[in-house]
């Protein structure tokens, strides 16, 4: 029994060591993330106010961009499977690195969704919060996001087809 | 600490209006010039003479009495033969609210879109755009209409005015539905089954892409975002931008009238709406949904089937041909429309 526990402990330490070593490398993605499109980022397309951009970078880009920066446990199985799956799904749902794919109408809708999710404390996902207290979106930051979202252009009446 | 990361499924109309917008009612413009332009556009939309074999109009594929589609996987064209990268014909209804036109968004608006099918080799198949101008110029009845629609112009029969007129007509192709009444506050406009489907639609994140006034059409999205889509023969928007990062990106289609506009997807490969819902949940949202949930979402999508504007889309009398094109006119009543093609993308 003691021998089994020792082996488990050693395996755990080895996995932790590998994780820490890999933790310094950027996430390559699996399935592979698409290469970055220059100029497609929300910062370049929609020019958010400084506080909004800082908040998005600090609290959202780790999952919702083409540049996730994984913590060490994102490389160690089994937590890595959950983290990488979360990132993959997050990028499919909202990707600040692909903002050029959105019309102004959708840009406003997506930012309104961001406003709702951070205002209602639904993001970041609850099980990441204990490990990343710095990612907590403050009320001031949430208000800045919501204010900006509400100032974005509303839907066009129709396309400017006949003009 | 909030333990759920599921987006709120609040179906109160006021809350929904942050993401969804009701369609306006279509009404004739007070501006007589704009009205003349719409009427001219309607005639051009139905005129089969604007194709090489005089057998194809916009309405041949974008059938206005059939929710703007022909329900075929791929529409046949004026000329026989296969089309390079064929795509399913998208509906022309409510197209004016979209960020661009065609599945790959290669036309920035309806005017630009109207140029394409006229000269697409397997669609209306004219040799060039000047041929369209020549055809219209040979129809005596069109001359006064162009003068009325574009007053003050020395030579109003030109390709810019042809396409602008067609686009002006298409801008009025709007189909308000029970969903719009619900958004405006009439909570009885949706049935209990449709409300259940709406909750699932929100909980499953369908509104991530299918939102806004058109329930889609306002963003490009990679087909197969969570799981890779099998059929990669059509590169999608990459063909337009020549950027590898746009591979398999397509304009998100509108869900308005979706119950009537199958088969589904750019390749028209999926015949039923519930199958399309299953595939979207799986490949775009990464979740498997039950048949019962898919049926509920389909019921909700049925609330977006709108009322067709009967008088607006009534086929007009075709201006009689001049002597050079006599005998080519086939009439343009909807009942006489042949199975033919055009305008897909």
Interface residues (C-beta under 8 A of the other chain):
Chain A: X31 X34 X35 X36 X37 X88 X89 X91 X92 X93 X94 X101 X102 X103 X105 X106 X109 X112 X113 X116 X117 X120 X121 X122 X123 X125 X126 X129 X155 X156 X157 X158 X159 X160 X161 X162
Chain B: X1 X2 X3 X4 X5 X6 X7 X8 X18 X19 X21 X24 X34 X37 X96 X97 X98 X99 X109 X110 X111 X164 X167 X168 X170 X171 X205 X208 X211 X212 X213 X218 X219 X220 X221 X222 X225 X226 X228 X243 X244 X245 X249 X284 X285 X286
